[in-house]
Structure formats: structure tokens, C-alpha cells
Amino acid sequence: MQNERVFKMSFAGVYPHYIQKAEKKGRTKAEVDTLICWLTGYN
């Protein structure tokens, strides 16, 4: 499977990249947190 590397990543390692990308697009950290909560059900 080609995506094995993605599955081995911890969320804590990827989260800052999500925040950085969102801020580049004019979004806020709170909006990212809301989206992640909506997608996963975790807060």
C-alpha cells in the first residue's frame, strides 16, 4: 500500500501543518479545530 506512511503519522505531527495551511488561506485555528471536531467527533 502506498499510503502506509500517512497512517503511521501521529496527529500531533500533522496538526501544526493544518493550522499553517489554514492561516495561509485566511482561516483561523478555531475554524480548524471546529472542522476537526465535526469530522472526528473528538474535541
mmCIF entry with sequence, helices, sheets and N, C-alpha, C, O atoms, coordinates in Angstrom:
data_MODEL
# 
_entry.id   MODEL 
# 
_entity.id                         1 
_entity.type                       polymer 
_entity.pdbx_number_of_molecules   1 
# 
_entity_poly.entity_id                      1 
_entity_poly.type                           'polypeptide(L)' 
_entity_poly.nstd_linkage                   no 
_entity_poly.nstd_monomer                   no 
_entity_poly.pdbx_seq_one_letter_code       MQNERVFKMSFAGVYPHYIQKAEKKGRTKAEVDTLICWLTGYN 
_entity_poly.pdbx_seq_one_letter_code_can   MQNERVFKMSFAGVYPHYIQKAEKKGRTKAEVDTLICWLTGYN 
_entity_poly.pdbx_strand_id                 A 
# 
loop_
_entity_poly_seq.entity_id 
_entity_poly_seq.num 
_entity_poly_seq.mon_id 
_entity_poly_seq.hetero 
1 1  MET n 
1 2  GLN n 
1 3  ASN n 
1 4  GLU n 
1 5  ARG n 
1 6  VAL n 
1 7  PHE n 
1 8  LYS n 
1 9  MET n 
1 10 SER n 
1 11 PHE n 
1 12 ALA n 
1 13 GLY n 
1 14 VAL n 
1 15 TYR n 
1 16 PRO n 
1 17 HIS n 
1 18 TYR n 
1 19 ILE n 
1 20 GLN n 
1 21 LYS n 
1 22 ALA n 
1 23 GLU n 
1 24 LYS n 
1 25 LYS n 
1 26 GLY n 
1 27 ARG n 
1 28 THR n 
1 29 LYS n 
1 30 ALA n 
1 31 GLU n 
1 32 VAL n 
1 33 ASP n 
1 34 THR n 
1 35 LEU n 
1 36 ILE n 
1 37 CYS n 
1 38 TRP n 
1 39 LEU n 
1 40 THR n 
1 41 GLY n 
1 42 TYR n 
1 43 ASN n 
# 
_struct_asym.id          A 
_struct_asym.entity_id   1 
# 
loop_
_struct_conf.conf_type_id 
_struct_conf.id 
_struct_conf.pdbx_PDB_helix_id 
_struct_conf.beg_label_comp_id 
_struct_conf.beg_label_asym_id 
_struct_conf.beg_label_seq_id 
_struct_conf.pdbx_beg_PDB_ins_code 
_struct_conf.end_label_comp_id 
_struct_conf.end_label_asym_id 
_struct_conf.end_label_seq_id 
_struct_conf.pdbx_end_PDB_ins_code 
_struct_conf.beg_auth_comp_id 
_struct_conf.beg_auth_asym_id 
_struct_conf.beg_auth_seq_id 
_struct_conf.end_auth_comp_id 
_struct_conf.end_auth_asym_id 
_struct_conf.end_auth_seq_id 
_struct_conf.pdbx_PDB_helix_class 
_struct_conf.details 
_struct_conf.pdbx_PDB_helix_length 
HELX_P HELX_P1 AA1 GLU A 4  ? LYS A 8  ? GLU A 4  LYS A 8  1 ? 5  
HELX_P HELX_P2 AA2 PHE A 11 ? LYS A 24 ? PHE A 11 LYS A 24 1 ? 14 
HELX_P HELX_P3 AA3 LYS A 29 ? THR A 40 ? LYS A 29 THR A 40 1 ? 12 
# 
_struct_conf_type.id          HELX_P 
_struct_conf_type.criteria    ? 
_struct_conf_type.reference   ? 
# 
loop_
_atom_site.group_PDB 
_atom_site.id 
_atom_site.type_symbol 
_atom_site.label_atom_id 
_atom_site.label_alt_id 
_atom_site.label_comp_id 
_atom_site.label_asym_id 
_atom_site.label_entity_id 
_atom_site.label_seq_id 
_atom_site.pdbx_PDB_ins_code 
_atom_site.Cartn_x 
_atom_site.Cartn_y 
_atom_site.Cartn_z 
_atom_site.occupancy 
_atom_site.B_iso_or_equiv 
_atom_site.pdbx_formal_charge 
_atom_site.auth_seq_id 
_atom_site.auth_comp_id 
_atom_site.auth_asym_id 
_atom_site.auth_atom_id 
_atom_site.pdbx_PDB_model_num 
ATOM 1   N N  . MET A 1 1  ? 0.845   -1.177 0.000  1.00 0.00 ? 1  MET A N  1 
ATOM 2   C CA . MET A 1 1  ? 0.000   0.000  0.000  1.00 0.00 ? 1  MET A CA 1 
ATOM 3   C C  . MET A 1 1  ? 0.892   1.243  0.000  1.00 0.00 ? 1  MET A C  1 
ATOM 4   O O  . MET A 1 1  ? 1.850   1.306  0.771  1.00 0.00 ? 1  MET A O  1 
ATOM 5   N N  . GLN A 1 2  ? 0.602   2.213  -0.833 1.00 0.00 ? 2  GLN A N  1 
ATOM 6   C CA . GLN A 1 2  ? 1.412   3.410  -0.953 1.00 0.00 ? 2  GLN A CA 1 
ATOM 7   C C  . GLN A 1 2  ? 1.186   4.390  0.193  1.00 0.00 ? 2  GLN A C  1 
ATOM 8   O O  . GLN A 1 2  ? 2.076   5.190  0.480  1.00 0.00 ? 2  GLN A O  1 
ATOM 9   N N  . ASN A 1 3  ? 0.061   4.362  0.843  1.00 0.00 ? 3  ASN A N  1 
ATOM 10  C CA . ASN A 1 3  ? -0.271  5.336  1.870  1.00 0.00 ? 3  ASN A CA 1 
ATOM 11  C C  . ASN A 1 3  ? 0.125   4.899  3.276  1.00 0.00 ? 3  ASN A C  1 
ATOM 12  O O  . ASN A 1 3  ? -0.347  5.483  4.251  1.00 0.00 ? 3  ASN A O  1 
ATOM 13  N N  . GLU A 1 4  ? 0.969   3.897  3.403  1.00 0.00 ? 4  GLU A N  1 
ATOM 14  C CA . GLU A 1 4  ? 1.377   3.425  4.723  1.00 0.00 ? 4  GLU A CA 1 
ATOM 15  C C  . GLU A 1 4  ? 1.995   4.553  5.544  1.00 0.00 ? 4  GLU A C  1 
ATOM 16  O O  . GLU A 1 4  ? 1.766   4.644  6.750  1.00 0.00 ? 4  GLU A O  1 
ATOM 17  N N  . ARG A 1 5  ? 2.775   5.409  4.893  1.00 0.00 ? 5  ARG A N  1 
ATOM 18  C CA . ARG A 1 5  ? 3.451   6.493  5.593  1.00 0.00 ? 5  ARG A CA 1 
ATOM 19  C C  . ARG A 1 5  ? 2.443   7.439  6.253  1.00 0.00 ? 5  ARG A C  1 
ATOM 20  O O  . ARG A 1 5  ? 2.680   7.932  7.356  1.00 0.00 ? 5  ARG A O  1 
ATOM 21  N N  . VAL A 1 6  ? 1.340   7.685  5.587  1.00 0.00 ? 6  VAL A N  1 
ATOM 22  C CA . VAL A 1 6  ? 0.305   8.563  6.122  1.00 0.00 ? 6  VAL A CA 1 
ATOM 23  C C  . VAL A 1 6  ? -0.310  7.955  7.373  1.00 0.00 ? 6  VAL A C  1 
ATOM 24  O O  . VAL A 1 6  ? -0.562  8.666  8.346  1.00 0.00 ? 6  VAL A O  1 
ATOM 25  N N  . PHE A 1 7  ? -0.550  6.674  7.358  1.00 0.00 ? 7  PHE A N  1 
ATOM 26  C CA . PHE A 1 7  ? -1.189  6.015  8.500  1.00 0.00 ? 7  PHE A CA 1 
ATOM 27  C C  . PHE A 1 7  ? -0.263  5.935  9.709  1.00 0.00 ? 7  PHE A C  1 
ATOM 28  O O  . PHE A 1 7  ? -0.737  5.804  10.837 1.00 0.00 ? 7  PHE A O  1 
ATOM 29  N N  . LYS A 1 8  ? 1.033   6.011  9.496  1.00 0.00 ? 8  LYS A N  1 
ATOM 30  C CA . LYS A 1 8  ? 1.991   5.940  10.595 1.00 0.00 ? 8  LYS A CA 1 
ATOM 31  C C  . LYS A 1 8  ? 2.222   7.295  11.257 1.00 0.00 ? 8  LYS A C  1 
ATOM 32  O O  . LYS A 1 8  ? 2.839   7.356  12.321 1.00 0.00 ? 8  LYS A O  1 
ATOM 33  N N  . MET A 1 9  ? 1.743   8.382  10.654 1.00 0.00 ? 9  MET A N  1 
ATOM 34  C CA . MET A 1 9  ? 1.935   9.717  11.214 1.00 0.00 ? 9  MET A CA 1 
ATOM 35  C C  . MET A 1 9  ? 1.009   9.925  12.411 1.00 0.00 ? 9  MET A C  1 
ATOM 36  O O  . MET A 1 9  ? -0.142  9.489  12.411 1.00 0.00 ? 9  MET A O  1 
ATOM 37  N N  . SER A 1 10 ? 1.542   10.602 13.430 1.00 0.00 ? 10 SER A N  1 
ATOM 38  C CA . SER A 1 10 ? 0.683   10.942 14.561 1.00 0.00 ? 10 SER A CA 1 
ATOM 39  C C  . SER A 1 10 ? -0.049  12.235 14.241 1.00 0.00 ? 10 SER A C  1 
ATOM 40  O O  . SER A 1 10 ? 0.437   13.063 13.471 1.00 0.00 ? 10 SER A O  1 
ATOM 41  N N  . PHE A 1 11 ? -1.211  12.397 14.835 1.00 0.00 ? 11 PHE A N  1 
ATOM 42  C CA . PHE A 1 11 ? -1.991  13.607 14.585 1.00 0.00 ? 11 PHE A CA 1 
ATOM 43  C C  . PHE A 1 11 ? -1.251  14.843 15.091 1.00 0.00 ? 11 PHE A C  1 
ATOM 44  O O  . PHE A 1 11 ? -1.330  15.913 14.488 1.00 0.00 ? 11 PHE A O  1 
ATOM 45  N N  . ALA A 1 12 ? -0.529  14.685 16.206 1.00 0.00 ? 12 ALA A N  1 
ATOM 46  C CA . ALA A 1 12 ? 0.231   15.809 16.773 1.00 0.00 ? 12 ALA A CA 1 
ATOM 47  C C  . ALA A 1 12 ? 1.304   16.303 15.805 1.00 0.00 ? 12 ALA A C  1 
ATOM 48  O O  . ALA A 1 12 ? 1.680   17.475 15.844 1.00 0.00 ? 12 ALA A O  1 
ATOM 49  N N  . GLY A 1 13 ? 1.789   15.432 14.950 1.00 0.00 ? 13 GLY A N  1 
ATOM 50  C CA . GLY A 1 13 ? 2.797   15.824 13.974 1.00 0.00 ? 13 GLY A CA 1 
ATOM 51  C C  . GLY A 1 13 ? 2.211   16.536 12.770 1.00 0.00 ? 13 GLY A C  1 
ATOM 52  O O  . GLY A 1 13 ? 2.899   17.321 12.119 1.00 0.00 ? 13 GLY A O  1 
ATOM 53  N N  . VAL A 1 14 ? 0.961   16.275 12.469 1.00 0.00 ? 14 VAL A N  1 
ATOM 54  C CA . VAL A 1 14 ? 0.315   16.834 11.287 1.00 0.00 ? 14 VAL A CA 1 
ATOM 55  C C  . VAL A 1 14 ? -0.469  18.111 11.604 1.00 0.00 ? 14 VAL A C  1 
ATOM 56  O O  . VAL A 1 14 ? -0.610  18.989 10.753 1.00 0.00 ? 14 VAL A O  1 
ATOM 57  N N  . TYR A 1 15 ? -0.971  18.201 12.825 1.00 0.00 ? 15 TYR A N  1 
ATOM 58  C CA . TYR A 1 15 ? -1.827  19.318 13.239 1.00 0.00 ? 15 TYR A CA 1 
ATOM 59  C C  . TYR A 1 15 ? -1.225  20.694 12.961 1.00 0.00 ? 15 TYR A C  1 
ATOM 60  O O  . TYR A 1 15 ? -1.927  21.547 12.418 1.00 0.00 ? 15 TYR A O  1 
ATOM 61  N N  . PRO A 1 16 ? 0.030   20.952 13.303 1.00 0.00 ? 16 PRO A N  1 
ATOM 62  C CA . PRO A 1 16 ? 0.602   22.282 13.014 1.00 0.00 ? 16 PRO A CA 1 
ATOM 63  C C  . PRO A 1 16 ? 0.591   22.632 11.530 1.00 0.00 ? 16 PRO A C  1 
ATOM 64  O O  . PRO A 1 16 ? 0.466   23.800 11.162 1.00 0.00 ? 16 PRO A O  1 
ATOM 65  N N  . HIS A 1 17 ? 0.722   21.625 10.690 1.00 0.00 ? 17 HIS A N  1 
ATOM 66  C CA . HIS A 1 17 ? 0.679   21.866 9.245  1.00 0.00 ? 17 HIS A CA 1 
ATOM 67  C C  . HIS A 1 17 ? -0.726  22.261 8.791  1.00 0.00 ? 17 HIS A C  1 
ATOM 68  O O  . HIS A 1 17 ? -0.885  23.106 7.910  1.00 0.00 ? 17 HIS A O  1 
ATOM 69  N N  . TYR A 1 18 ? -1.746  21.644 9.399  1.00 0.00 ? 18 TYR A N  1 
ATOM 70  C CA . TYR A 1 18 ? -3.128  22.041 9.101  1.00 0.00 ? 18 TYR A CA 1 
ATOM 71  C C  . TYR A 1 18 ? -3.369  23.495 9.487  1.00 0.00 ? 18 TYR A C  1 
ATOM 72  O O  . TYR A 1 18 ? -3.984  24.246 8.730  1.00 0.00 ? 18 TYR A O  1 
ATOM 73  N N  . ILE A 1 19 ? -2.889  23.892 10.659 1.00 0.00 ? 19 ILE A N  1 
ATOM 74  C CA . ILE A 1 19 ? -3.052  25.266 11.128 1.00 0.00 ? 19 ILE A CA 1 
ATOM 75  C C  . ILE A 1 19 ? -2.345  26.235 10.191 1.00 0.00 ? 19 ILE A C  1 
ATOM 76  O O  . ILE A 1 19 ? -2.905  27.260 9.802  1.00 0.00 ? 19 ILE A O  1 
ATOM 77  N N  . GLN A 1 20 ? -1.124  25.905 9.836  1.00 0.00 ? 20 GLN A N  1 
ATOM 78  C CA . GLN A 1 20 ? -0.332  26.769 8.951  1.00 0.00 ? 20 GLN A CA 1 
ATOM 79  C C  . GLN A 1 20 ? -1.013  26.939 7.592  1.00 0.00 ? 20 GLN A C  1 
ATOM 80  O O  . GLN A 1 20 ? -1.090  28.051 7.069  1.00 0.00 ? 20 GLN A O  1 
ATOM 81  N N  . LYS A 1 21 ? -1.498  25.858 7.031  1.00 0.00 ? 21 LYS A N  1 
ATOM 82  C CA . LYS A 1 21 ? -2.163  25.923 5.728  1.00 0.00 ? 21 LYS A CA 1 
ATOM 83  C C  . LYS A 1 21 ? -3.454  26.730 5.807  1.00 0.00 ? 21 LYS A C  1 
ATOM 84  O O  . LYS A 1 21 ? -3.755  27.517 4.910  1.00 0.00 ? 21 LYS A O  1 
ATOM 85  N N  . ALA A 1 22 ? -4.212  26.533 6.876  1.00 0.00 ? 22 ALA A N  1 
ATOM 86  C CA . ALA A 1 22 ? -5.464  27.272 7.048  1.00 0.00 ? 22 ALA A CA 1 
ATOM 87  C C  . ALA A 1 22 ? -5.201  28.767 7.179  1.00 0.00 ? 22 ALA A C  1 
ATOM 88  O O  . ALA A 1 22 ? -5.923  29.577 6.597  1.00 0.00 ? 22 ALA A O  1 
ATOM 89  N N  . GLU A 1 23 ? -4.172  29.138 7.938  1.00 0.00 ? 23 GLU A N  1 
ATOM 90  C CA . GLU A 1 23 ? -3.850  30.554 8.119  1.00 0.00 ? 23 GLU A CA 1 
ATOM 91  C C  . GLU A 1 23 ? -3.388  31.204 6.818  1.00 0.00 ? 23 GLU A C  1 
ATOM 92  O O  . GLU A 1 23 ? -3.640  32.388 6.593  1.00 0.00 ? 23 GLU A O  1 
ATOM 93  N N  . LYS A 1 24 ? -2.727  30.451 5.977  1.00 0.00 ? 24 LYS A N  1 
ATOM 94  C CA . LYS A 1 24 ? -2.330  30.971 4.661  1.00 0.00 ? 24 LYS A CA 1 
ATOM 95  C C  . LYS A 1 24 ? -3.555  31.287 3.808  1.00 0.00 ? 24 LYS A C  1 
ATOM 96  O O  . LYS A 1 24 ? -3.529  32.179 2.960  1.00 0.00 ? 24 LYS A O  1 
ATOM 97  N N  . LYS A 1 25 ? -4.625  30.538 4.050  1.00 0.00 ? 25 LYS A N  1 
ATOM 98  C CA . LYS A 1 25 ? -5.856  30.728 3.282  1.00 0.00 ? 25 LYS A CA 1 
ATOM 99  C C  . LYS A 1 25 ? -6.836  31.665 3.975  1.00 0.00 ? 25 LYS A C  1 
ATOM 100 O O  . LYS A 1 25 ? -7.981  31.800 3.544  1.00 0.00 ? 25 LYS A O  1 
ATOM 101 N N  . GLY A 1 26 ? -6.384  32.320 5.057  1.00 0.00 ? 26 GLY A N  1 
ATOM 102 C CA . GLY A 1 26 ? -7.226  33.296 5.731  1.00 0.00 ? 26 GLY A CA 1 
ATOM 103 C C  . GLY A 1 26 ? -8.173  32.724 6.761  1.00 0.00 ? 26 GLY A C  1 
ATOM 104 O O  . GLY A 1 26 ? -9.118  33.397 7.170  1.00 0.00 ? 26 GLY A O  1 
ATOM 105 N N  . ARG A 1 27 ? -7.941  31.505 7.185  1.00 0.00 ? 27 ARG A N  1 
ATOM 106 C CA . ARG A 1 27 ? -8.780  30.872 8.208  1.00 0.00 ? 27 ARG A CA 1 
ATOM 107 C C  . ARG A 1 27 ? -8.098  30.978 9.557  1.00 0.00 ? 27 ARG A C  1 
ATOM 108 O O  . ARG A 1 27 ? -6.935  31.372 9.639  1.00 0.00 ? 27 ARG A O  1 
ATOM 109 N N  . THR A 1 28 ? -8.811  30.630 10.612 1.00 0.00 ? 28 THR A N  1 
ATOM 110 C CA . THR A 1 28 ? -8.245  30.703 11.950 1.00 0.00 ? 28 THR A CA 1 
ATOM 111 C C  . THR A 1 28 ? -8.062  29.310 12.541 1.00 0.00 ? 28 THR A C  1 
ATOM 112 O O  . THR A 1 28 ? -8.596  28.324 12.032 1.00 0.00 ? 28 THR A O  1 
ATOM 113 N N  . LYS A 1 29 ? -7.291  29.251 13.631 1.00 0.00 ? 29 LYS A N  1 
ATOM 114 C CA . LYS A 1 29 ? -7.078  27.995 14.339 1.00 0.00 ? 29 LYS A CA 1 
ATOM 115 C C  . LYS A 1 29 ? -8.408  27.470 14.881 1.00 0.00 ? 29 LYS A C  1 
ATOM 116 O O  . LYS A 1 29 ? -8.654  26.264 14.864 1.00 0.00 ? 29 LYS A O  1 
ATOM 117 N N  . ALA A 1 30 ? -9.252  28.360 15.352 1.00 0.00 ? 30 ALA A N  1 
ATOM 118 C CA . ALA A 1 30 ? -10.558 27.954 15.884 1.00 0.00 ? 30 ALA A CA 1 
ATOM 119 C C  . ALA A 1 30 ? -11.403 27.279 14.803 1.00 0.00 ? 30 ALA A C  1 
ATOM 120 O O  . ALA A 1 30 ? -12.108 26.309 15.082 1.00 0.00 ? 30 ALA A O  1 
ATOM 121 N N  . GLU A 1 31 ? -11.338 27.781 13.589 1.00 0.00 ? 31 GLU A N  1 
ATOM 122 C CA . GLU A 1 31 ? -12.099 27.164 12.492 1.00 0.00 ? 31 GLU A CA 1 
ATOM 123 C C  . GLU A 1 31 ? -11.565 25.771 12.185 1.00 0.00 ? 31 GLU A C  1 
ATOM 124 O O  . GLU A 1 31 ? -12.344 24.860 11.902 1.00 0.00 ? 31 GLU A O  1 
ATOM 125 N N  . VAL A 1 32 ? -10.258 25.595 12.235 1.00 0.00 ? 32 VAL A N  1 
ATOM 126 C CA . VAL A 1 32 ? -9.663  24.276 12.004 1.00 0.00 ? 32 VAL A CA 1 
ATOM 127 C C  . VAL A 1 32 ? -10.101 23.318 13.113 1.00 0.00 ? 32 VAL A C  1 
ATOM 128 O O  . VAL A 1 32 ? -10.463 22.173 12.843 1.00 0.00 ? 32 VAL A O  1 
ATOM 129 N N  . ASP A 1 33 ? -10.066 23.790 14.352 1.00 0.00 ? 33 ASP A N  1 
ATOM 130 C CA . ASP A 1 33 ? -10.486 22.955 15.476 1.00 0.00 ? 33 ASP A CA 1 
ATOM 131 C C  . ASP A 1 33 ? -11.952 22.537 15.350 1.00 0.00 ? 33 ASP A C  1 
ATOM 132 O O  . ASP A 1 33 ? -12.305 21.394 15.638 1.00 0.00 ? 33 ASP A O  1 
ATOM 133 N N  . THR A 1 34 ? -12.793 23.466 14.921 1.00 0.00 ? 34 THR A N  1 
ATOM 134 C CA . THR A 1 34 ? -14.208 23.163 14.724 1.00 0.00 ? 34 THR A CA 1 
ATOM 135 C C  . THR A 1 34 ? -14.394 22.101 13.642 1.00 0.00 ? 34 THR A C  1 
ATOM 136 O O  . THR A 1 34 ? -15.197 21.181 13.800 1.00 0.00 ? 34 THR A O  1 
ATOM 137 N N  . LEU A 1 35 ? -13.660 22.228 12.561 1.00 0.00 ? 35 LEU A N  1 
ATOM 138 C CA . LEU A 1 35 ? -13.747 21.268 11.469 1.00 0.00 ? 35 LEU A CA 1 
ATOM 139 C C  . LEU A 1 35 ? -13.283 19.882 11.903 1.00 0.00 ? 35 LEU A C  1 
ATOM 140 O O  . LEU A 1 35 ? -13.922 18.880 11.582 1.00 0.00 ? 35 LEU A O  1 
ATOM 141 N N  . ILE A 1 36 ? -12.181 19.828 12.626 1.00 0.00 ? 36 ILE A N  1 
ATOM 142 C CA . ILE A 1 36 ? -11.665 18.540 13.089 1.00 0.00 ? 36 ILE A CA 1 
ATOM 143 C C  . ILE A 1 36 ? -12.655 17.884 14.054 1.00 0.00 ? 36 ILE A C  1 
ATOM 144 O O  . ILE A 1 36 ? -12.871 16.673 14.005 1.00 0.00 ? 36 ILE A O  1 
ATOM 145 N N  . CYS A 1 37 ? -13.239 18.673 14.909 1.00 0.00 ? 37 CYS A N  1 
ATOM 146 C CA . CYS A 1 37 ? -14.253 18.159 15.836 1.00 0.00 ? 37 CYS A CA 1 
ATOM 147 C C  . CYS A 1 37 ? -15.448 17.607 15.061 1.00 0.00 ? 37 CYS A C  1 
ATOM 148 O O  . CYS A 1 37 ? -15.969 16.541 15.389 1.00 0.00 ? 37 CYS A O  1 
ATOM 149 N N  . TRP A 1 38 ? -15.870 18.322 14.051 1.00 0.00 ? 38 TRP A N  1 
ATOM 150 C CA . TRP A 1 38 ? -17.004 17.894 13.241 1.00 0.00 ? 38 TRP A CA 1 
ATOM 151 C C  . TRP A 1 38 ? -16.688 16.596 12.492 1.00 0.00 ? 38 TRP A C  1 
ATOM 152 O O  . TRP A 1 38 ? -17.530 15.701 12.407 1.00 0.00 ? 38 TRP A O  1 
ATOM 153 N N  . LEU A 1 39 ? -15.472 16.500 11.952 1.00 0.00 ? 39 LEU A N  1 
ATOM 154 C CA . LEU A 1 39 ? -15.108 15.319 11.184 1.00 0.00 ? 39 LEU A CA 1 
ATOM 155 C C  . LEU A 1 39 ? -14.908 14.082 12.041 1.00 0.00 ? 39 LEU A C  1 
ATOM 156 O O  . LEU A 1 39 ? -15.314 12.982 11.666 1.00 0.00 ? 39 LEU A O  1 
ATOM 157 N N  . THR A 1 40 ? -14.280 14.268 13.193 1.00 0.00 ? 40 THR A N  1 
ATOM 158 C CA . THR A 1 40 ? -13.899 13.126 14.002 1.00 0.00 ? 40 THR A CA 1 
ATOM 159 C C  . THR A 1 40 ? -14.828 12.849 15.174 1.00 0.00 ? 40 THR A C  1 
ATOM 160 O O  . THR A 1 40 ? -14.922 11.713 15.639 1.00 0.00 ? 40 THR A O  1 
ATOM 161 N N  . GLY A 1 41 ? -15.514 13.881 15.652 1.00 0.00 ? 41 GLY A N  1 
ATOM 162 C CA . GLY A 1 41 ? -16.340 13.718 16.829 1.00 0.00 ? 41 GLY A CA 1 
ATOM 163 C C  . GLY A 1 41 ? -15.570 13.934 18.121 1.00 0.00 ? 41 GLY A C  1 
ATOM 164 O O  . GLY A 1 41 ? -16.144 13.851 19.207 1.00 0.00 ? 41 GLY A O  1 
ATOM 165 N N  . TYR A 1 42 ? -14.271 14.211 18.012 1.00 0.00 ? 42 TYR A N  1 
ATOM 166 C CA . TYR A 1 42 ? -13.439 14.481 19.187 1.00 0.00 ? 42 TYR A CA 1 
ATOM 167 C C  . TYR A 1 42 ? -13.194 15.972 19.311 1.00 0.00 ? 42 TYR A C  1 
ATOM 168 O O  . TYR A 1 42 ? -13.116 16.677 18.305 1.00 0.00 ? 42 TYR A O  1 
ATOM 169 N N  . ASN A 1 43 ? -13.072 16.457 20.539 1.00 0.00 ? 43 ASN A N  1 
ATOM 170 C CA . ASN A 1 43 ? -12.750 17.866 20.743 1.00 0.00 ? 43 ASN A CA 1 
ATOM 171 C C  . ASN A 1 43 ? -11.530 18.018 21.612 1.00 0.00 ? 43 ASN A C  1 
ATOM 172 O O  . ASN A 1 43 ? -11.107 19.140 21.893 1.00 0.00 ? 43 ASN A O  1 
# 
